[in-house]
Amino acid sequence: MRILHTSDWHIGRTFHGHSTLDALRGVLGTLVDQVREHEVDVVVVAGDVFDSAAPAAGCYALLSDVLLGIADAGARVIVTSGNHDSAARLGFQAGLLRDGIHVLTDPAAVGTPVTISDADGPVHFYGIPYLEPALLRHLWPEARSQAAVLGRAMDLVRADLAERGGRAVAVAHCFAAGVEPTPHLERDIQQGGLDVVPLSTFAGVDYMALGHIHGRQQLAPSVRYAGAPLHYSFGEGDKPRGSWLVQLAPDGSVDTTWLDLPVPRRVVTLRGPLAEVLADAALVEHEQSWVCVEYTDPLPERDPMRRLQERFAFCAKVVHAPAITGERDGRTYVERVRAARSDAELVEAFLVHVRDGAGADERERDLLADVLDERVRVEALA
């Protein structure tokens, strides 16, 4: 059986205020073409289909079009909810879609698979929607962490599989131990402490299709993240986009191939003095990319976004990141002001506060001395 593992579509997400719907529609259109080209039997979408609990109407339209496109390409579809989705809203789609598209959002049904057969016999697909421990105490009162609820869910999967026999694929949305997340991106499920799910939790199935991490990762030959189909942050710029094509053999062994998806617009971070970034001829290749600029000038520049967008039309983020910063002595701004014994020291305290620890340089001190001396002369004449 050929299975395509994808996840984290985040339909409706914006990129620094810009809609991603059109770009995502094109990328998922390519995914549909790959389903047809590789004669995929089942497509697994491992959570975070929508980016929010209340998606706009256009998001529903895109999801329906893509799922129906996959079905028309000859594949069955297994969809689960993630921590961004509203399970109720995503599940609402289930009754409106044709046979062969399965939207699994009910925690109470975790141990009941969708069974799809091929020439080699049945394959049981166990969809595990995102499980919030606090909302499941009526079902599993002893489960108070992500590790505990997923452990309980996988116990149900293994118990059911022991009775049915055959091959099995499970789908979950979580932080698994050993992953490398994108900083500040995969939110709501914390990495660390009780919310990390041990790799051993996923034992007992032939393939574990995971979602939540936006970059592809292999934790074991049969435990993988596919990542997101689009770049949704500058931290993801170096991570490929695509999905896993999983060939499930009659004996349950897996052979995996990575299928790249197109990148509609590259995501890059440029670093250097603002004037150099604006003038560097080598950066011409990024003039149509999504651009984040970390400019390293000692002081903030005036209107840097406007100036950058004159060259990089899709510059979406500007960060002042001085290459050299001064050392702080641990005092607060108020403490520095109170300790100042002269106007010059008062100005110095202000500069240290607003310039990340960097006080006045020698030229600035001379200029300040001239200004302060002039003020003293004016006051003496008044």
Rosetta blueprint (number, residue, H / E / L):
1 M L
2 R E
3 I E
4 L E
5 H E
6 T E
7 S L
8 D L
9 W L
10 H L
11 I E
12 G L
13 R L
14 T E
15 F E
16 H L
17 G L
18 H E
19 S E
20 T L
21 L H
22 D H
23 A H
24 L H
25 R H
26 G H
27 V H
28 L H
29 G H
30 T H
31 L H
32 V H
33 D H
34 Q H
35 V H
36 R H
37 E H
38 H L
39 E L
40 V L
41 D L
42 V E
43 V E
44 V E
45 V E
46 A E
47 G L
48 D L
49 V L
50 F E
51 D L
52 S L
53 A L
54 A L
55 P L
56 A L
57 A H
58 G H
59 C H
60 Y H
61 A H
62 L H
63 L H
64 S H
65 D H
66 V H
67 L H
68 L H
69 G H
70 I H
71 A H
72 D H
73 A L
74 G L
75 A L
76 R E
77 V E
78 I E
79 V E
80 T E
81 S L
82 G L
83 N L
84 H L
85 D L
86 S L
87 A H
88 A H
89 R H
90 L H
91 G H
92 F H
93 Q L
94 A H
95 G H
96 L H
97 L L
98 R L
99 D L
100 G L
101 I E
102 H E
103 V E
104 L E
105 T L
106 D L
107 P H
108 A H
109 A H
110 V L
111 G L
112 T L
113 P L
114 V E
115 T E
116 I E
117 S E
118 D E
119 A L
120 D L
121 G E
122 P E
123 V E
124 H E
125 F E
126 Y E
127 G E
128 I L
129 P L
130 Y L
131 L L
132 E L
133 P H
134 A H
135 L H
136 L L
137 R L
138 H L
139 L L
140 W L
141 P L
142 E L
143 A L
144 R L
145 S L
146 Q H
147 A H
148 A H
149 V H
150 L H
151 G H
152 R H
153 A H
154 M H
155 D H
156 L H
157 V H
158 R H
159 A H
160 D H
161 L H
162 A H
163 E H
164 R H
165 G L
166 G L
167 R E
168 A E
169 V E
170 A E
171 V E
172 A E
173 H E
174 C L
175 F E
176 A E
177 A L
178 G L
179 V L
180 E L
181 P L
182 T L
183 P L
184 H L
185 L L
186 E L
187 R L
188 D L
189 I L
190 Q L
191 Q L
192 G L
193 G H
194 L H
195 D H
196 V E
197 V E
198 P L
199 L H
200 S H
201 T H
202 F H
203 A L
204 G L
205 V L
206 D L
207 Y E
208 M E
209 A E
210 L E
211 G E
212 H L
213 I L
214 H L
215 G L
216 R L
217 Q E
218 Q E
219 L E
220 A E
221 P L
222 S L
223 V E
224 R E
225 Y E
226 A L
227 G L
228 A L
229 P L
230 L L
231 H L
232 Y L
233 S L
234 F H
235 G H
236 E H
237 G L
238 D L
239 K L
240 P L
241 R L
242 G E
243 S E
244 W E
245 L E
246 V E
247 Q E
248 L E
249 A L
250 P L
251 D L
252 G L
253 S L
254 V E
255 D E
256 T E
257 T E
258 W E
259 L E
260 D E
261 L L
262 P L
263 V L
264 P L
265 R L
266 R L
267 V E
268 V E
269 T E
270 L E
271 R E
272 G E
273 P L
274 L H
275 A H
276 E H
277 V H
278 L H
279 A H
280 D L
281 A H
282 A H
283 L H
284 V H
285 E H
286 H H
287 E L
288 Q L
289 S L
290 W E
291 V E
292 C E
293 V E
294 E E
295 Y E
296 T L
297 D L
298 P L
299 L L
300 P L
301 E L
302 R L
303 D L
304 P H
305 M H
306 R H
307 R H
308 L H
309 Q H
310 E H
311 R H
312 F L
313 A L
314 F L
315 C E
316 A E
317 K E
318 V E
319 V E
320 H E
321 A L
322 P L
323 A L
324 I L
325 T L
326 G L
327 E L
328 R L
329 D L
330 G L
331 R L
332 T L
333 Y H
334 V H
335 E H
336 R H
337 V H
338 R H
339 A H
340 A L
341 R L
342 S L
343 D H
344 A H
345 E H
346 L H
347 V H
348 E H
349 A H
350 F H
351 L H
352 V H
353 H H
354 V H
355 R L
356 D L
357 G L
358 A L
359 G L
360 A L
361 D L
362 E H
363 R H
364 E H
365 R H
366 D H
367 L H
368 L H
369 A H
370 D H
371 V H
372 L H
373 D H
374 E H
375 R H
376 V H
377 R H
378 V H
379 E H
380 A H
381 L H
382 A L
